């Protein structure tokens, strides 16, 4: 699990059938200070109705994502699993 900031959304005219109806977000993984980027932006499946600017917890847990998407053969890697409250 890792913190990430939502920096945008993305669309695809053609995508894997397991992603039909899934909302895709562009997320920037963050360091522990919640400000510094930790690597390149990633695409994540939204499961928590996050908005641009929100800080979320993302995971690369394949089993969870397969259960959410109801597919044993999805190419997706990252998904959101929680919204982080702002202090």
N, C-alpha and C positions, 0 to 999 in steps of 0.2 A: 504494500500500500504506500501511496505517496500523495503529498499535497500538490495541487495544480490549480492554476487560474484559467477560467474560461476566457479565451481571447477571440472566439468566433464560432460560427457554425459552418457546415459544409453541406453541399448537396451532390448527388451523383445521378446522372441520367440512366446509368446502367450500374447495377451493383449485385452482389451475390444474393441469391434468394433468401438466405437467412437474415439479411439486413432489411428486408421489405418492411416498411413502416417504422424502422428505427430512426431516431433523431441522432445525428452525428455532430459532435462538437470538436472544435480545435482547442486543445488544452496545452498550456505551458507548464510542464513540471517545475516545481519550486524547491529551493533549498529550505532548511528549517526556519530561516528568518522570514519566510513567506514573501520575500521580495525578489531575491536573486534567482534567475533561471537555472534550472538543473537539466541541461541537455536541450535537444531540439523539441519543438512542438509536436504533439501527437494527435491522432484522431481517436476519440473515445465515444462509445455508445452511451447516450444519456439515459439514466434510469431514475434520476431524482428531480427532473424538471428544473435544471440549473439555467441561469441566465448569464449573459456576457458580463464579466467582471467578478462573478462569484468565485470563491475559493472552494474547491471540492476535494474529496478524497477519491483517488483513482486506484484501480487494481488491475493487474494482468492475470487474475485468476481465471483460467480457461474454463474450468468446470462451472463456475458461477455464470459466466457469460453464455455458455452453451445452454444452461438451464433457463436463463432469462430469454434468450432468443429461440428456445425450443428447437435447437438444431445441433446435431452431433458433428457437423462439418462447417463451421463458420470460420472465415478468415480474420474476424475481428480479434484484437488483442486486449485493448483497454476498455474499461467501463467505469462510470462514476458510481460510487456506492454511498456517498454522503455529502451533505453540505456542511461547511465549516462556519460556525457563528463568528461574527466579527466582534472584537472586544469594544 
